[in-house]
Amino acid sequence: MDRLDDGFYVEDDGPGIPESKRDAVLKSGYLGGDGAGIRLAIVDAVADSHGWPIRITGGEDGGVRFKFHVDDR
């Protein structure tokens, strides 16, 4: 986790998420690998309950970056 001017982000250096699937991964039931397809939906629900929009981008070293904009109300 690191800071943004208006929030924070979490990033990894894994395979990333294709741009065409970035909205879908936040929906309950999305299966992109192992699991029940609810993990990122839970993260999205918690962020939404705080009024923090999530933006998904590519990471600095590949992978994916989840940006939480806490001052974007």
N, C-alpha and C positions, 0 to 999 in steps of 0.2 A: 504494500500500500504506500502511496505517496500523495503529495498535495497537488491540487490545481489551484488557480486563482480563485475559483468559485466552488471548490469542493475537493474531491479526492478521487483516486483511481486505484484499481487492482489490475495487475498485468501478469501474464505468463509468457513463456517462450515456446509453447507447444505448437501444434499444427494450425492453430487459429480457427476462425469461423468465417466461411465465405460470406462476402457482403450480401449475397442473395438470401442468406439464412439468418442474418443477424436479428431480425424482428421475430422470427419463428422460434428461436431458442429460448425466448422469455415466456413462451406460452406453455401452460400446463399440458403435459402429454407429449411434448416434443421429445423424440428419441434420436439422439445423434450418436449414441454409443451405449454402454451398459447403464442400467438403472431404470427407474420408474418414470423419468421424464418430468420430474417436478422440482428439481433443485433450483434451477435458474428462475422458475416461476415463483418460488418462495422468495428469492432474493428480490425479484421485481416487485412483489407484493409489499415487502417490508420497505423498500425504497419508496414506493408509491405512497405508503401510509405516512411517510415523513415528508412527502412533497418533493422528493429527489428524482428527477428524470435520469434514466440511465441511457448513455450513448455507448454503443459498441464500435470500436475501431480496431485497426491492426495495432499490434504492440511494436515497441521500438526495435526489438530483436526478433521479429516474427511473432507468432502467437497472437494473443488477443488482449485488448485493453477495455475494461469496463469503467466508464467515467460516470461518477455520481456528482451531479451539479446541485449542491445544496443551497446555493443562493439564486436558483433559477425559478423562483416562485412568482 
